[in-house]
Amino acid sequence: MPAVFLKDRSLIAIGGAEAESFLQNLITTDIVSLGADEARPGALLTPQGKILFDFMIWRDGDGFIIETDATQREALLKRLTMYRLRAPVTLTPVAEDGVTVSWGEDANDGVGDSRFAKANVIVLRRAGHHGNDDAALYDALRIENGIVTSGPDYALQDAFPHDVLMDFNGGLSFKKGCYVGQEVVSRMHHRGTARRRVVTVSAGAALPASGTEITANGKPVGTLGSVEGTSGLAIVRIDRAGEAMASGTPLLAGDVSVTLSLPTWSGLSFPTSSDEASA
């Protein structure tokens, strides 16, 4: 059972009588349906519908734990405090930093990561330092299963939830009431206008560095994110990628020929025209 300590993750504890309703009316995740042993992705959006902060969230007794990148915690805590107003909600930074992820059939301690569950992979998340395996193992697992995170794979305030597959991985609800940015993402969903999507990238040689542009016939298709050897992740325009693939036009990351695949669990396919991908 691999167990990797992610030292650059930080936690916020959210409690109080109205913690659930406070979060339900603010973030993208459906908190009411969140199971006791489940961790779901989520985001706090800008009014324009782009991801301002991304995180994982799970229940902790009568309250909740938000796990986010350590560089985001202070700003996220400040933003949550701004929205709290006079509501009976407590927002507390957890003293212990870091989260341990473990996976495999014998993983048995922590809350299940719903993103990997979509790919039928058991990944558990647990606060604190409980493993010492190489972090590259977890990055390889993310890449294999099409799981992105801000920083390595996309910039905050630059991506919509659809771009990072939150409409498929449990991080975005279209059934609950309003939340910040909800009108924009709902419109994208119902009009089928989402064209940027996460893909896995494979090559016959080592991939270039994260941030390298992926092109077809010299025109940009997307940008390379996390990289481990000959495999990586990218967010691309799947309409442009689909047209290139259909016409036999090579796709390149820098000068390296690459193959792009949509995560099977998303149910998406590459369109071969301006039509949207079908789910």
Rosetta silent file (secondary structure, phi, psi, omega in degrees, C-alpha in Angstrom):
SEQUENCE: MPAVFLKDRSLIAIGGAEAESFLQNLITTDIVSLGADEARPGALLTPQGKILFDFMIWRDGDGFIIETDATQREALLKRLTMYRLRAPVTLTPVAEDGVTVSWGEDANDGVGDSRFAKANVIVLRRAGHHGNDDAALYDALRIENGIVTSGPDYALQDAFPHDVLMDFNGGLSFKKGCYVGQEVVSRMHHRGTARRRVVTVSAGAALPASGTEITANGKPVGTLGSVEGTSGLAIVRIDRAGEAMASGTPLLAGDVSVTLSLPTWSGLSFPTSSDEASA
SCORE:     score description
SCORE:     0.000 S_00000001
   1 L     0.000  103.980  175.553    0.000    0.000    0.000 S_00000001
   2 L   -63.148  141.615  175.958    1.780    3.208   -1.106 S_00000001
   3 E  -139.401  117.635 -173.846    1.404    6.105    1.339 S_00000001
   4 E  -117.171  128.592  176.474    2.637    9.561    0.334 S_00000001
   5 E   -89.229  120.161  178.189    2.849   12.577    2.612 S_00000001
   6 E   -96.779   94.152 -171.831    1.845   15.764    0.800 S_00000001
   7 L   -71.391  -19.213 -176.008    3.644   18.356    2.900 S_00000001
   8 L   -94.474   21.651  175.321    2.369   21.344    0.914 S_00000001
   9 E  -107.271  144.861  178.980   -1.292   20.838    1.856 S_00000001
  10 E  -131.787  161.057 -171.855   -3.006   22.758    4.691 S_00000001
  11 E  -123.764  149.165  172.721   -6.315   22.387    6.468 S_00000001
  12 E  -128.103  128.244  175.870   -9.162   24.596    7.639 S_00000001
  13 E   -94.602  131.798 -178.913  -11.751   23.354   10.164 S_00000001
  14 E  -122.557  121.364 -178.063  -15.270   24.705    9.703 S_00000001
  15 E  -137.529 -171.702 -179.576  -17.823   24.273   12.458 S_00000001
  16 L   105.946  163.161 -173.488  -20.842   25.859   14.076 S_00000001
  17 L   -60.140  -30.119 -176.477  -24.604   25.484   13.864 S_00000001
  18 L  -113.841   23.897 -178.261  -24.840   26.797   10.292 S_00000001
  19 H   -59.524  -44.137 -176.501  -21.607   25.388    8.846 S_00000001
  20 H   -66.043  -47.103 -179.251  -23.392   23.122    6.360 S_00000001
  21 H   -67.984  -34.156  176.973  -25.777   25.764    5.024 S_00000001
  22 H   -59.445  -48.693 -179.347  -22.966   28.335    4.905 S_00000001
  23 H   -70.616  -39.479 -177.823  -20.863   26.094    2.663 S_00000001
  24 H   -59.668  -33.218 -177.644  -23.824   24.836    0.625 S_00000001
  25 L   -91.438    5.395 -172.846  -24.657   28.397   -0.403 S_00000001
  26 L  -123.940  -43.487 -171.982  -21.067   29.351   -1.196 S_00000001
  27 L  -105.778  172.222 -174.268  -18.998   26.608   -2.866 S_00000001
  28 L   -75.412  -24.937 -173.291  -19.503   24.370   -5.911 S_00000001
  29 L   -76.791  142.864  172.285  -19.780   21.074   -3.992 S_00000001
  30 L   -80.253   99.744 -175.811  -23.106   19.619   -2.864 S_00000001
  31 L   -74.001  -35.600 -175.962  -22.372   19.478    0.851 S_00000001
  32 L   -58.997  -38.096 -177.651  -25.749   18.108    1.931 S_00000001
  33 L   -89.697    2.523 -177.822  -25.181   14.820    0.058 S_00000001
  34 L   -67.151  122.628 -179.484  -21.544   14.484    1.177 S_00000001
  35 L   -73.295  163.464 -175.678  -21.030   11.100    2.845 S_00000001
  36 L   -67.908  -28.534 -176.480  -19.311   10.645    6.203 S_00000001
  37 L  -114.682   30.308 -174.813  -16.313    8.805    4.709 S_00000001
  38 E  -124.471  135.562  172.141  -16.026   10.730    1.454 S_00000001
  39 E  -109.671  125.622  179.184  -13.747   13.565    0.359 S_00000001
  40 E  -114.480  150.694  171.804  -14.985   15.569   -2.605 S_00000001
  41 E   -73.196  160.803  176.755  -13.269   18.231   -4.682 S_00000001
  42 E  -163.962  172.904  179.603  -14.688   21.713   -4.614 S_00000001
  43 E  -152.032  151.800  166.024  -14.044   25.307   -5.490 S_00000001
  44 E  -105.586  122.735 -171.556  -14.906   28.823   -4.499 S_00000001
  45 E   -99.259  161.683  166.816  -15.517   30.700   -7.729 S_00000001
  46 L   -75.956  163.330  175.500  -15.274   34.276   -8.869 S_00000001
  47 L   -58.126  -22.720  178.607  -18.608   35.898   -9.814 S_00000001
  48 L   -85.479    3.776  173.542  -17.527   35.246  -13.424 S_00000001
  49 L    88.798    6.075  178.900  -17.470   31.497  -12.738 S_00000001
  50 L   -93.080  157.777 -174.627  -13.710   30.889  -12.690 S_00000001
  51 E   -75.669  114.262  177.310  -11.905   28.940   -9.955 S_00000001
  52 E   -87.937  -41.092  174.585  -10.637   31.319   -7.288 S_00000001
  53 E  -140.200  142.728  172.464   -9.668   28.553   -4.837 S_00000001
  54 E  -120.878  155.436 -174.220   -9.719   24.770   -5.228 S_00000001
  55 E  -167.769  173.682  165.988   -9.741   22.203   -2.434 S_00000001
  56 E  -110.242  149.984 -179.471  -10.934   18.869   -1.084 S_00000001
  57 E  -140.130  138.804  175.181  -13.638   18.806    1.586 S_00000001
  58 E  -145.857  164.133  179.066  -14.890   16.144    3.972 S_00000001
  59 E   -76.789  147.682  177.305  -16.996   15.853    7.119 S_00000001
  60 E  -139.732   89.888 -173.008  -15.361   15.948   10.542 S_00000001
  61 L    64.923 -124.253  178.676  -17.943   15.091   13.186 S_00000001
  62 L   -88.830   -1.080 -178.988  -20.545   17.864   13.034 S_00000001
  63 E  -118.681 -155.603 -175.632  -18.224   20.096   11.020 S_00000001
  64 E  -141.649  155.506  172.003  -16.033   19.970    7.948 S_00000001
  65 E  -118.224  129.106  170.599  -12.378   19.957    6.930 S_00000001
  66 E  -105.546  127.971  176.514  -11.172   21.812    3.851 S_00000001
  67 E  -109.055  122.930 -178.461   -7.820   20.682    2.473 S_00000001
  68 E  -138.834  172.345  175.405   -6.099   23.132    0.150 S_00000001
  69 E   -64.189  140.689 -176.634   -2.656   24.068   -1.080 S_00000001
  70 H   -57.305  -31.754 -179.716   -0.637   25.697    1.689 S_00000001
  71 H   -72.248  -15.607 -178.537   -0.136   28.802   -0.443 S_00000001
  72 H   -95.942  -20.467 -166.126   -3.920   29.253   -0.694 S_00000001
  73 H   -58.677  -47.963 -175.880   -4.987   28.749    2.913 S_00000001
  74 H   -60.414  -44.916 -179.455   -4.529   32.250    4.283 S_00000001
  75 H   -69.253  -37.760  177.879   -6.325   33.900    1.360 S_00000001
  76 H   -65.469  -43.220  178.780   -9.091   31.266    1.371 S_00000001
  77 H   -61.181  -41.347  178.427   -9.611   31.690    5.101 S_00000001
  78 H   -63.537  -41.729 -179.055   -9.843   35.464    4.630 S_00000001
  79 H   -68.699  -41.090  176.985  -12.395   35.076    1.824 S_00000001
  80 H   -62.514  -40.183  178.251  -14.522   32.617    3.819 S_00000001
  81 H   -62.472  -38.469  178.332  -14.451   34.995    6.775 S_00000001
  82 H   -62.012  -39.812 -178.536  -15.670   37.814    4.518 S_00000001
  83 H   -78.246  -20.997 -175.026  -18.672   35.733    3.427 S_00000001
  84 H   -64.894  -37.368 -176.665  -19.474   34.522    6.945 S_00000001
  85 L    55.600 -122.210 -177.812  -20.792   37.897    8.152 S_00000001
  86 L  -104.318   12.272 -178.505  -22.660   37.220   11.449 S_00000001
  87 L   -64.441  144.780  178.477  -23.455   33.553   10.816 S_00000001
  88 L   -75.654   72.075 -177.156  -22.710   31.151   13.711 S_00000001
  89 L  -131.548  135.244  177.112  -19.821   29.534   11.855 S_00000001
  90 E  -105.900  139.340  179.716  -16.247   28.978   13.052 S_00000001
  91 E  -127.424  111.772 -171.403  -13.277   29.039   10.683 S_00000001
  92 E  -131.621  123.072  173.599  -10.056   27.715   12.191 S_00000001
  93 E   -67.153  133.481  179.485   -6.697   26.932   10.586 S_00000001
  94 L   -81.580  132.141 -173.652   -5.580   23.456   11.667 S_00000001
  95 L   -62.943  -39.284 -176.625   -2.161   23.554   13.320 S_00000001
  96 L   -81.670  121.035  178.355   -0.913   20.327   11.753 S_00000001
  97 L   -91.502  159.081  174.215    0.027   20.770    8.094 S_00000001
  98 L    95.082  150.646  179.434    0.161   18.089    5.447 S_00000001
  99 E  -135.524  140.907  175.578   -2.051   15.263    4.238 S_00000001
 100 E  -103.631  130.635  174.632   -1.197   11.617    3.608 S_00000001
 101 E  -110.662  135.192  176.722   -2.687    9.829    0.603 S_00000001
 102 E  -132.654  153.950 -177.408   -2.705    6.042    0.410 S_00000001
 103 E  -151.425  166.478 -176.090   -4.145    3.758   -2.223 S_00000001
 104 L   111.315  166.249 -175.268   -4.700    0.174   -3.188 S_00000001
 105 L   -64.251  -23.798 -179.104   -7.088   -2.508   -2.016 S_00000001
 106 L   -94.155    4.059  174.864   -5.435   -2.666    1.417 S_00000001
 107 L   -68.974  128.564 -172.188   -5.761    1.101    2.046 S_00000001
 108 L  -144.316   12.591 -176.801   -8.022    1.389    5.084 S_00000001
 109 L  -135.830  111.281  179.730   -7.450    4.646    6.973 S_00000001
 110 L   135.796 -172.133  178.122   -8.870    7.984    5.833 S_00000001
 111 E  -105.142  142.633 -174.904  -11.686    9.366    3.711 S_00000001
 112 E   -75.186  129.990  179.713  -12.217    8.192    0.156 S_00000001
 113 E   -79.373  112.491 -173.960  -11.244   10.613   -2.620 S_00000001
 114 H   -66.192  -23.637  179.711  -14.295   10.777   -4.926 S_00000001
 115 H   -64.323  -46.167  179.088  -12.191   11.879   -7.921 S_00000001
 116 H   -73.641  -31.122  178.460  -10.307    8.584   -8.011 S_00000001
 117 H   -58.523  -32.712  177.788  -13.441    6.628   -7.124 S_00000001
 118 L   -61.402  -28.477  179.644  -14.842    7.684  -10.502 S_00000001
 119 L   -96.998   12.133 -179.837  -11.929    5.758  -12.052 S_00000001
 120 L    61.437   35.509  175.557  -12.521    2.774   -9.728 S_00000001
 121 L  -118.112  129.928  179.854   -9.331    3.470   -7.798 S_00000001
 122 L   -86.635  113.752  175.351   -9.375    3.528   -3.981 S_00000001
 123 E  -128.017  125.979 -179.746   -7.465    6.559   -2.685 S_00000001
 124 E  -110.307  143.301  179.192   -7.757    7.634    0.948 S_00000001
 125 E  -117.390  137.882 -176.628   -6.830   11.026    2.377 S_00000001
 126 E  -145.842  129.839  179.049   -5.816   11.534    6.000 S_00000001
 127 E   -63.285  141.742  175.377   -4.607   14.629    7.817 S_00000001
 128 L    98.043  178.739 -174.040   -1.041   14.483    9.108 S_00000001
 129 L   -98.038  105.317 -176.722    2.174   12.626    8.330 S_00000001
 130 L  -134.045   19.079  179.403    1.528    8.892    7.979 S_00000001
 131 L  -164.142  156.409 -176.075    3.661    7.798    5.022 S_00000001
 132 L  -132.450   16.754  178.071    7.069    8.276    3.460 S_00000001
 133 L   -70.929  159.658 -176.124    6.780    6.974   -0.089 S_00000001
 134 L   -63.272  131.302 -179.920    8.042    9.134   -2.959 S_00000001
 135 H   -60.605  -23.710  178.542    5.624   11.898   -3.963 S_00000001
 136 H   -61.801  -27.004  177.997    6.312   11.023   -7.607 S_00000001
 137 H   -64.202  -40.795  179.199    4.224    7.874   -7.069 S_00000001
 138 H   -70.880  -39.814  177.017    1.165    9.978   -6.320 S_00000001
 139 H   -60.746  -40.844  177.895    1.830   12.294   -9.258 S_00000001
 140 H   -63.619  -37.808  178.215    2.045    9.259  -11.529 S_00000001
 141 H   -65.892  -42.388  177.436   -1.276    8.007  -10.129 S_00000001
 142 H   -60.541  -46.391 -177.989   -2.903   11.392  -10.768 S_00000001
 143 H   -62.269  -45.958 -178.966   -1.586   11.484  -14.305 S_00000001
 144 H   -57.748  -33.812 -174.197   -2.699    7.936  -15.070 S_00000001
 145 H  -106.572    7.680  174.927   -6.247    8.743  -13.938 S_00000001
 146 L    69.484   39.482 -178.385   -6.595   12.290  -15.266 S_00000001
 147 L  -106.732  114.441 -177.065   -6.719   14.042  -11.872 S_00000001
 148 L  -102.521  163.021  174.748   -5.513   17.653  -11.988 S_00000001
 149 L  -143.248  152.525 -179.579   -4.685   20.186   -9.315 S_00000001
 150 E   -66.044  153.006 -176.258   -4.088   23.920   -9.415 S_00000001
 151 L    98.356  -81.563  179.667   -0.493   25.040   -9.746 S_00000001
 152 L   -65.894  -32.979 -170.123    1.020   22.169  -11.707 S_00000001
 153 L  -110.900  -25.389  177.380   -1.943   21.802  -14.071 S_00000001
 154 E  -162.316  157.025 -179.128   -3.770   25.124  -14.219 S_00000001
 155 L   -93.466  138.356  174.312   -3.659   28.624  -12.819 S_00000001
 156 L   -61.356  147.947 -177.940   -6.281   29.883  -10.400 S_00000001
 157 L    68.595   12.513  179.139   -8.636   32.499  -11.840 S_00000001
 158 L  -121.491  -10.624 -174.758   -7.876   31.117  -15.318 S_00000001
 159 L  -124.756  144.034  170.406  -10.004   27.942  -15.426 S_00000001
 160 L   -87.745  156.354  177.817  -13.708   27.162  -15.246 S_00000001
 161 H   -54.894  -35.736  178.424  -14.836   24.097  -13.241 S_00000001
 162 H   -62.360  -34.644 -178.505  -15.728   22.338  -16.515 S_00000001
 163 H   -57.971  -33.847 -174.529  -12.131   22.756  -17.722 S_00000001
 164 H  -107.902   19.890  173.072  -10.894   20.539  -14.877 S_00000001
 165 L    67.002   25.201  176.498  -13.768   18.021  -15.073 S_00000001
 166 L   -65.736  -20.543  176.653  -15.537   19.114  -11.902 S_00000001
 167 L   -73.626   -9.318  178.544  -18.817   18.447  -13.695 S_00000001
 168 L  -117.677  -20.638 -171.009  -17.853   14.746  -13.686 S_00000001
 169 L  -100.572    9.948  177.098  -15.737   14.219  -10.547 S_00000001
 170 L    94.388    2.416 -176.812  -18.226   15.235   -7.839 S_00000001
 171 L   -94.991   -1.791 -173.990  -16.982   18.780   -7.351 S_00000001
 172 L  -139.287  124.041 -179.048  -19.769   20.656   -9.120 S_00000001
 173 L  -108.237  136.745  174.919  -23.506   20.488   -8.445 S_00000001
 174 L  -111.079    6.371 -176.064  -26.248   21.549  -10.837 S_00000001
 175 L  -107.686  -22.927 -178.976  -29.076   20.484   -8.523 S_00000001
 176 L   -84.842  178.615 -177.883  -28.552   22.617   -5.424 S_00000001
 177 L   -73.499 -164.987 -173.491  -29.383   26.299   -5.089 S_00000001
 178 L   -70.145  149.100  170.970  -27.291   29.314   -5.949 S_00000001
 179 L  -147.260  171.194 -177.040  -23.640   29.770   -5.002 S_00000001
 180 L   -58.671  125.464  178.460  -20.974   32.218   -6.123 S_00000001
 181 L    82.016    0.715 -173.740  -20.486   31.924   -9.901 S_00000001
 182 H   -61.204  -38.773 -175.833  -23.314   29.387  -10.262 S_00000001
 183 H   -61.503  -40.603 -178.108  -25.171   31.230  -13.006 S_00000001
 184 H   -68.539  -48.460 -177.185  -22.155   31.195  -15.347 S_00000001
 185 H   -69.307  -31.289  176.544  -21.224   27.522  -14.875 S_00000001
 186 H   -66.554  -39.840  178.731  -24.870   26.466  -15.145 S_00000001
 187 H   -64.714  -42.707  177.689  -25.169   28.334  -18.436 S_00000001
 188 H   -59.162  -42.425 -176.664  -22.006   26.645  -19.743 S_00000001
 189 H   -65.531  -48.919 -173.688  -23.373   23.263  -18.762 S_00000001
 190 H   -76.712  -24.748  176.857  -26.810   23.607  -20.306 S_00000001
 191 H   -91.025   -8.746  179.059  -25.556   25.267  -23.480 S_00000001
 192 L    63.927   41.084 -175.603  -22.740   22.742  -23.906 S_00000001
 193 L   -99.096    5.087  179.911  -20.105   25.425  -24.453 S_00000001
 194 L   -75.877  116.191 -179.731  -17.265   23.782  -22.469 S_00000001
 195 L  -115.488  -21.471  176.850  -14.434   23.111  -24.925 S_00000001
 196 E   -88.559  129.295 -177.630  -11.357   23.051  -22.680 S_00000001
 197 E  -143.564  160.102  176.276  -10.920   19.692  -20.967 S_00000001
 198 E   -77.040  135.637  172.567   -8.331   17.613  -19.113 S_00000001
 199 E  -131.739  156.169  168.232   -6.488   14.994  -21.158 S_00000001
 200 E   -92.134  144.649 -175.224   -3.727   12.525  -20.428 S_00000001
 201 E  -118.832  132.605  176.013   -0.654   12.931  -22.606 S_00000001
 202 E  -131.913  152.051 -176.776    1.678   10.132  -23.677 S_00000001
 203 E  -148.217  163.032  177.224    4.812   10.156  -25.798 S_00000001
 204 L   -86.741   -6.724  177.384    7.554    7.866  -27.046 S_00000001
 205 L  -135.516  169.838 -179.874   10.211   10.116  -25.505 S_00000001
 206 L   -58.287  133.923  178.493   10.485   12.190  -22.346 S_00000001
 207 L   -73.633  152.007  175.347    7.971   15.013  -22.323 S_00000001
 208 L   -72.137 -177.557 -173.577    9.208   18.612  -22.046 S_00000001
 209 L   -68.851  155.488  172.554    8.608   20.733  -18.959 S_00000001
 210 L   -53.365  143.329 -178.594    5.237   21.740  -17.576 S_00000001
 211 L    95.445   -9.223  177.938    3.957   24.867  -19.289 S_00000001
 212 L   -69.459  137.481 -178.817    5.085   23.743  -22.755 S_00000001
 213 E   -75.609  139.225  172.617    2.522   24.521  -25.429 S_00000001
 214 E   -99.632  130.309 -174.063    0.812   21.672  -27.279 S_00000001
 215 E  -129.630  158.834  171.209    0.271   22.498  -30.944 S_00000001
 216 E  -133.308  117.159 -177.985   -1.286   21.099  -34.095 S_00000001
 217 L    56.674   37.386  178.066    0.112   22.404  -37.386 S_00000001
 218 L    81.088   -2.190 -178.776    1.751   25.240  -35.461 S_00000001
 219 E  -103.909  140.591 -176.447   -1.506   26.337  -33.803 S_00000001
 220 E   -67.131  137.445  176.890   -2.014   26.151  -30.027 S_00000001
 221 E  -114.530  -36.628 -179.020   -4.238   23.379  -28.696 S_00000001
 222 E  -177.659 -165.446 -176.678   -3.402   23.489  -24.989 S_00000001
 223 E  -134.995  135.666  179.733   -0.674   23.520  -22.357 S_00000001
 224 E   -70.043  135.617  177.401    1.213   20.701  -20.703 S_00000001
 225 E  -106.777 -123.264  179.620    0.698   20.393  -16.953 S_00000001
 226 E   -58.759  140.839 -179.377    2.079   17.711  -14.618 S_00000001
 227 E  -134.540  134.352  170.231    4.788   15.554  -16.197 S_00000001
 228 E  -136.234   97.662  178.773    6.341   12.239  -15.144 S_00000001
 229 L    66.303 -116.605 -177.587    8.698   10.895  -17.805 S_00000001
 230 L   -96.133    7.328 -179.203    6.730   10.061  -20.945 S_00000001
 231 E  -123.207  151.261  179.537    3.307   10.721  -19.384 S_00000001
 232 E  -164.329 -177.743  175.762    1.573   13.921  -18.401 S_00000001
 233 E  -122.198  154.843  175.349   -1.606   15.906  -18.087 S_00000001
 234 E  -154.137  156.964  168.690   -2.826   18.872  -20.084 S_00000001
 235 E  -110.103  120.276 -173.535   -5.875   21.055  -20.486 S_00000001
 236 E  -130.048  162.570  167.907   -6.629   21.372  -24.177 S_00000001
 237 E   -77.921  105.868 -173.758   -9.253   22.583  -26.604 S_00000001
 238 H   -72.329  -20.234  174.978  -10.797   19.216  -27.411 S_00000001
 239 H   -69.344  -43.456  178.707  -12.490   20.564  -30.536 S_00000001
 240 H   -68.244  -41.373  178.699   -9.106   21.581  -31.998 S_00000001
 241 H   -64.439  -41.079 -179.828   -7.447   18.369  -30.812 S_00000001
 242 H   -63.455  -40.812  178.305  -10.282   16.284  -32.254 S_00000001
 243 H   -64.965  -40.413  178.870  -10.026   17.953  -35.642 S_00000001
 244 H   -64.770  -44.161 -179.458   -6.261   17.391  -35.705 S_00000001
 245 H   -64.513  -40.523 -179.233   -6.623   13.741  -34.776 S_00000001
 246 H   -65.925  -32.389 -177.511   -9.341   13.180  -37.375 S_00000001
 247 H   -92.804   -2.614 -179.485   -7.195   14.726  -40.128 S_00000001
 248 L    79.137   14.678  178.699   -4.000   12.947  -39.094 S_00000001
 249 L   -74.800  126.500 -179.176   -2.255   16.196  -38.121 S_00000001
 250 L   -61.956  142.964  172.824    0.541   15.477  -35.593 S_00000001
 251 E  -103.128  131.890 -175.053    0.127   16.870  -32.085 S_00000001
 252 E  -126.824  137.459  167.298    3.345   18.195  -30.562 S_00000001
 253 E  -106.121  101.654 -167.636    4.440   19.217  -27.073 S_00000001
 254 L    68.020 -118.671  176.190    7.372   21.382  -28.026 S_00000001
 255 L  -112.179   15.338 -179.856    9.014   19.140  -30.614 S_00000001
 256 E   -98.725  126.368  177.167    7.865   15.848  -29.040 S_00000001
 257 E   -69.786  133.432 -176.124    5.053   13.958  -30.779 S_00000001
 258 E  -130.666  158.107  172.330    2.235   13.192  -28.316 S_00000001
 259 E  -116.605  134.827 -178.960   -0.988   11.246  -28.083 S_00000001
 260 E  -109.783  139.373  177.627   -3.940   12.697  -26.179 S_00000001
 261 E  -136.676  136.723  173.179   -6.631   10.692  -24.388 S_00000001
 262 L   -80.885  141.145  178.159   -9.689   11.823  -22.467 S_00000001
 263 L   -55.936  129.323 -177.243  -10.122   10.105  -19.074 S_00000001
 264 H   -57.025  -38.099 -176.034  -12.379    7.102  -19.613 S_00000001
 265 H   -66.066  -17.572  179.976  -14.357    7.857  -16.454 S_00000001
 266 H   -75.931  -23.951 -176.937  -15.466   11.225  -17.861 S_00000001
 267 L    74.362    6.122 -178.366  -17.432    9.608  -20.690 S_00000001
 268 L   -84.076  158.436  173.732  -16.245   12.379  -23.010 S_00000001
 269 L  -136.423  157.558  178.697  -15.059   11.963  -26.585 S_00000001
 270 L   -75.323  126.193  173.828  -13.128   14.203  -28.945 S_00000001
 271 L   -74.569  155.085  178.651  -15.401   16.073  -31.361 S_00000001
 272 L  -110.764    8.895  175.515  -14.340   16.177  -34.979 S_00000001
 273 L  -144.822 -162.080  178.350  -16.070   19.464  -35.731 S_00000001
 274 L   -77.004   -2.864  177.651  -17.150   22.531  -33.755 S_00000001
 275 L   -63.760  150.875  177.851  -19.763   20.372  -32.061 S_00000001
 276 L   -74.885  154.534  174.784  -19.276   19.845  -28.311 S_00000001
 277 L   -62.330  143.125  177.593  -18.007   16.593  -26.906 S_00000001
 278 L   -94.716  148.472  178.762  -20.773   14.225  -25.932 S_00000001
 279 L  -106.919    0.000    0.000  -20.950   12.647  -22.533 S_00000001
